Amino acid sequence: MERKIKIAVIDDHKMVATGLAKELSEQPDFAVSAVVTDPREIDALLSETAPDVLLMDIRMGSHNGIKLTEKIKSQYPEVKIVLMSGYNMGQLARDSKADAFASKEEPIDVLASTIRKVCLESASVFPADSPFEEKLTEAEKDVLRLMGEDLTRKEIAAALYISEKTVANHTTSILRKLNVRSRIGAVLKGVELGLVDSSAV
């Protein structure tokens, strides 16, 4: 009998995590080795159970799956990571060195296929990037992050060593690309997309 793929499900919503674990356990070649609802337990999980793949939510309260992925990959490069979200955050997931991105709207058979490709074929599986992810520049992301810290236009300009006019231009572009009307709307959208640290809001 072939060895089953060991999966750890990480999501701070217990109902979501346990439901997903149950569905994945019904796949004949999968074994859910752990369900984690507190991201602070990830280090112990990795050292004690050695899963093949982490299926991890991007938004978990004050914890950001993007940053967690970067940390995990630096310490456990052999562990595969599939990031999940209700939003299309494929480019952000790819930049974090995750192995795949899966929408929470996908049926379980599509998710199962992604896990198999990642674990058995060492494939990278990402959807087409959403428009704002293709267009938002690094400079705009920097401005958005500082907006999330409630800095004024003048303070952002000083922090990034650019003019206030440039900050204003970036802000206008950010609002258009994120399809929001205000700085507050941009920050909230940024938190949803993992571009702004929720603990700063």
C-alpha positions as a Markdown table, in Angstrom:
| # | Residue | x | y | z |
|---|---|---|---|---|
| 1 | Met | 0.0 | 0.0 | 0.0 |
| 2 | Glu | 1.4 | 3.4 | -1.0 |
| 3 | Arg | 2.1 | 5.9 | 1.8 |
| 4 | Lys | -0.6 | 8.5 | 2.2 |
| 5 | Ile | 0.1 | 12.2 | 1.9 |
| 6 | Lys | 0.2 | 13.7 | 5.4 |
| 7 | Ile | -1.7 | 16.9 | 5.6 |
| 8 | Ala | -2.0 | 19.5 | 8.4 |
| 9 | Val | -4.9 | 21.9 | 8.2 |
| 10 | Ile | -4.3 | 25.4 | 9.7 |
| 11 | Asp | -7.2 | 27.8 | 10.0 |
| 12 | Asp | -8.3 | 29.8 | 13.0 |
| 13 | His | -11.9 | 29.1 | 12.3 |
| 14 | Lys | -12.4 | 25.7 | 14.0 |
| 15 | Met | -15.6 | 24.8 | 12.1 |
| 16 | Val | -13.9 | 25.5 | 8.8 |
| 17 | Ala | -10.7 | 23.6 | 9.8 |
| 18 | Thr | -12.5 | 20.5 | 11.1 |
| 19 | Gly | -14.9 | 20.4 | 8.1 |
| 20 | Leu | -12.1 | 20.7 | 5.6 |
| 21 | Ala | -10.1 | 18.0 | 7.5 |
| 22 | Lys | -13.1 | 15.7 | 7.4 |
| 23 | Glu | -13.5 | 16.1 | 3.6 |
| 24 | Leu | -9.8 | 15.6 | 2.9 |
| 25 | Ser | -9.7 | 12.5 | 5.1 |
| 26 | Glu | -12.3 | 10.9 | 2.8 |
| 27 | Gln | -9.7 | 10.9 | 0.0 |
| 28 | Pro | -8.1 | 7.4 | -0.1 |
| 29 | Asp | -4.5 | 8.7 | -0.5 |
| 30 | Phe | -4.7 | 11.4 | 2.2 |
| 31 | Ala | -4.1 | 11.3 | 5.9 |
| 32 | Val | -4.9 | 14.5 | 7.9 |
| 33 | Ser | -2.2 | 14.4 | 10.6 |
| 34 | Ala | -3.2 | 17.6 | 12.5 |
| 35 | Val | -5.8 | 20.3 | 12.7 |
| 36 | Val | -4.4 | 23.6 | 14.0 |
| 37 | Thr | -6.6 | 26.6 | 15.0 |
| 38 | Asp | -3.8 | 28.6 | 16.7 |
| 39 | Pro | -0.9 | 29.5 | 14.4 |
| 40 | Arg | 1.4 | 29.7 | 17.4 |
| 41 | Glu | 1.3 | 25.9 | 17.5 |
| 42 | Ile | 2.8 | 25.6 | 14.0 |
| 43 | Asp | 6.4 | 25.2 | 15.2 |
| 44 | Ala | 5.5 | 22.3 | 17.5 |
| 45 | Leu | 3.5 | 20.8 | 14.7 |
| 46 | Leu | 6.4 | 20.8 | 12.3 |
| 47 | Ser | 8.9 | 19.4 | 14.7 |
| 48 | Glu | 6.5 | 16.7 | 16.1 |
| 49 | Thr | 4.4 | 15.4 | 13.2 |
| 50 | Ala | 6.4 | 16.2 | 10.1 |
| 51 | Pro | 3.5 | 16.7 | 7.6 |
| 52 | Asp | 4.1 | 16.6 | 3.9 |
| 53 | Val | 1.9 | 19.6 | 3.2 |
| 54 | Leu | 0.4 | 22.5 | 5.2 |
| 55 | Leu | -3.0 | 23.7 | 4.0 |
| 56 | Met | -3.0 | 27.2 | 5.5 |
| 57 | Asp | -5.5 | 30.1 | 5.6 |
| 58 | Ile | -3.9 | 33.5 | 4.7 |
| 59 | Arg | -6.0 | 35.5 | 7.2 |
| 60 | Met | -5.8 | 34.3 | 10.8 |
| 61 | Gly | -6.5 | 37.2 | 13.1 |
| 62 | Ser | -3.3 | 38.9 | 13.9 |
| 63 | His | -1.3 | 36.2 | 12.1 |
| 64 | Asn | -0.6 | 36.5 | 8.4 |
| 65 | Gly | -0.3 | 33.3 | 6.3 |
| 66 | Ile | 2.0 | 35.1 | 3.8 |
| 67 | Lys | 4.5 | 36.0 | 6.5 |
| 68 | Leu | 4.2 | 32.6 | 8.2 |
| 69 | Thr | 4.9 | 30.9 | 4.9 |
| 70 | Glu | 8.2 | 32.9 | 4.5 |
| 71 | Lys | 9.2 | 31.9 | 8.0 |
| 72 | Ile | 8.3 | 28.2 | 7.6 |
| 73 | Lys | 10.0 | 27.9 | 4.2 |
| 74 | Ser | 13.2 | 29.4 | 5.6 |
| 75 | Gln | 13.3 | 26.7 | 8.4 |
| 76 | Tyr | 11.5 | 23.8 | 6.7 |
| 77 | Pro | 12.1 | 24.2 | 2.9 |
| 78 | Glu | 11.0 | 20.6 | 2.3 |
| 79 | Val | 7.5 | 21.2 | 3.6 |
| 80 | Lys | 4.9 | 22.0 | 0.9 |
| 81 | Ile | 2.5 | 24.9 | 1.6 |
| 82 | Val | -0.8 | 25.5 | 0.0 |
| 83 | Leu | -2.3 | 28.9 | 1.0 |
| 84 | Met | -6.0 | 29.4 | 1.0 |
| 85 | Ser | -8.2 | 32.5 | 0.8 |
| 86 | Gly | -11.7 | 33.6 | -0.3 |
| 87 | Tyr | -9.9 | 36.3 | -2.4 |
| 88 | Asn | -7.6 | 35.8 | -5.4 |
| 89 | Met | -4.2 | 36.3 | -3.8 |
| 90 | Gly | -2.2 | 34.0 | -6.1 |
| 91 | Gln | 0.6 | 36.5 | -6.8 |
| 92 | Leu | 1.1 | 37.3 | -3.1 |
| 93 | Ala | 1.1 | 33.6 | -2.3 |
| 94 | Arg | 3.7 | 32.9 | -5.1 |
| 95 | Asp | 5.9 | 35.8 | -3.8 |
| 96 | Ser | 5.9 | 34.2 | -0.3 |
| 97 | Lys | 7.4 | 31.0 | -1.7 |
| 98 | Ala | 4.2 | 29.0 | -1.2 |
| 99 | Asp | 3.9 | 26.0 | -3.5 |
| 100 | Ala | 0.3 | 26.7 | -4.4 |
| 101 | Phe | -2.8 | 28.9 | -3.8 |
| 102 | Ala | -6.3 | 27.5 | -3.5 |
| 103 | Ser | -9.6 | 29.5 | -3.4 |
| 104 | Lys | -11.9 | 28.6 | -0.6 |
| 105 | Glu | -14.7 | 28.5 | -3.2 |
| 106 | Glu | -13.1 | 25.5 | -5.0 |
| 107 | Pro | -14.8 | 22.1 | -4.7 |
| 108 | Ile | -12.9 | 19.6 | -2.7 |
| 109 | Asp | -11.8 | 17.5 | -5.7 |
| 110 | Val | -10.0 | 20.5 | -7.2 |
| 111 | Leu | -8.2 | 21.2 | -3.9 |
| 112 | Ala | -7.3 | 17.5 | -3.6 |
| 113 | Ser | -5.8 | 17.7 | -7.1 |
| 114 | Thr | -3.8 | 20.7 | -6.2 |
| 115 | Ile | -2.4 | 18.9 | -3.1 |
| 116 | Arg | -1.4 | 15.9 | -5.2 |
| 117 | Lys | 0.3 | 18.0 | -7.9 |
| 118 | Val | 2.3 | 19.8 | -5.2 |
| 119 | Cys | 3.3 | 16.7 | -3.2 |
| 120 | Leu | 3.7 | 14.1 | -6.0 |
| 121 | Glu | 4.9 | 16.2 | -8.9 |
| 122 | Ser | 6.6 | 19.1 | -7.0 |
| 123 | Ala | 4.4 | 21.4 | -9.1 |
| 124 | Ser | 3.5 | 25.0 | -8.4 |
| 125 | Val | -0.2 | 25.6 | -8.8 |
| 126 | Phe | -1.5 | 29.2 | -9.0 |
| 127 | Pro | -4.5 | 30.8 | -10.6 |
| 128 | Ala | -4.3 | 33.7 | -13.0 |
| 129 | Asp | -3.5 | 36.8 | -11.1 |
| 130 | Ser | -6.3 | 39.2 | -10.4 |
| 131 | Pro | -6.0 | 42.7 | -12.0 |
| 132 | Phe | -5.0 | 44.7 | -9.0 |
| 133 | Glu | -2.2 | 42.2 | -8.1 |
| 134 | Glu | -0.8 | 42.6 | -11.6 |
| 135 | Lys | -0.9 | 46.4 | -11.4 |
| 136 | Leu | -0.1 | 47.3 | -7.8 |
| 137 | Thr | 3.5 | 48.4 | -7.8 |
| 138 | Glu | 6.0 | 47.9 | -4.9 |
| 139 | Ala | 6.0 | 51.6 | -4.3 |
| 140 | Glu | 2.2 | 51.6 | -4.0 |
| 141 | Lys | 2.3 | 48.6 | -1.7 |
| 142 | Asp | 4.7 | 50.5 | 0.5 |
| 143 | Val | 2.4 | 53.6 | 0.6 |
| 144 | Leu | -0.6 | 51.3 | 1.4 |
| 145 | Arg | 1.2 | 49.7 | 4.3 |
| 146 | Leu | 2.0 | 53.0 | 5.8 |
| 147 | Met | -1.6 | 54.2 | 5.3 |
| 148 | Gly | -2.5 | 51.2 | 7.4 |
| 149 | Glu | -0.3 | 52.6 | 10.2 |
| 150 | Asp | -2.4 | 55.8 | 10.0 |
| 151 | Leu | 0.5 | 58.0 | 8.8 |
| 152 | Thr | -0.4 | 61.3 | 7.1 |
| 153 | Arg | 0.6 | 62.1 | 3.6 |
| 154 | Lys | 3.5 | 64.2 | 4.9 |
| 155 | Glu | 4.7 | 61.4 | 7.2 |
| 156 | Ile | 4.5 | 58.8 | 4.4 |
| 157 | Ala | 6.5 | 61.1 | 2.1 |
| 158 | Ala | 9.2 | 61.4 | 4.8 |
| 159 | Ala | 9.3 | 57.7 | 5.5 |
| 160 | Leu | 9.7 | 56.8 | 1.9 |
| 161 | Tyr | 11.9 | 59.7 | 0.9 |
| 162 | Ile | 9.5 | 60.9 | -1.8 |
| 163 | Ser | 7.5 | 64.1 | -2.3 |
| 164 | Glu | 3.9 | 64.6 | -1.0 |
| 165 | Lys | 2.8 | 64.9 | -4.6 |
| 166 | Thr | 4.2 | 61.5 | -5.4 |
| 167 | Val | 2.3 | 60.1 | -2.3 |
| 168 | Ala | -0.9 | 61.7 | -3.5 |
| 169 | Asn | -0.4 | 60.2 | -7.0 |
| 170 | His | 0.3 | 56.7 | -5.5 |
| 171 | Thr | -2.8 | 57.1 | -3.3 |
| 172 | Thr | -5.0 | 57.9 | -6.3 |
| 173 | Ser | -3.7 | 55.0 | -8.2 |
| 174 | Ile | -4.2 | 52.6 | -5.2 |
| 175 | Leu | -7.8 | 53.7 | -4.8 |
| 176 | Arg | -8.5 | 53.1 | -8.4 |
| 177 | Lys | -6.8 | 49.7 | -8.6 |
| 178 | Leu | -8.5 | 48.4 | -5.4 |
| 179 | Asn | -11.8 | 49.8 | -6.5 |
| 180 | Val | -12.4 | 51.8 | -3.3 |
| 181 | Arg | -13.3 | 55.4 | -2.6 |
| 182 | Ser | -11.3 | 56.3 | 0.5 |
| 183 | Arg | -8.0 | 55.7 | 2.4 |
| 184 | Ile | -10.0 | 53.7 | 5.0 |
| 185 | Gly | -11.5 | 51.6 | 2.2 |
| 186 | Ala | -8.0 | 51.0 | 0.8 |
| 187 | Val | -6.6 | 50.0 | 4.1 |
| 188 | Leu | -9.5 | 47.6 | 4.9 |
| 189 | Lys | -9.1 | 46.0 | 1.4 |
| 190 | Gly | -5.4 | 45.8 | 2.0 |
| 191 | Val | -6.0 | 43.9 | 5.2 |
| 192 | Glu | -8.3 | 41.5 | 3.4 |
| 193 | Leu | -5.6 | 40.9 | 0.8 |
| 194 | Gly | -2.8 | 40.5 | 3.2 |
| 195 | Leu | -1.0 | 43.7 | 2.0 |
| 196 | Val | -1.6 | 45.5 | 5.3 |
| 197 | Asp | -0.9 | 44.1 | 8.8 |
| 198 | Ser | -4.2 | 43.8 | 10.5 |
| 199 | Ser | -2.6 | 44.4 | 13.9 |
| 200 | Ala | -1.7 | 48.0 | 12.7 |
| 201 | Val | -5.4 | 48.8 | 11.9 |
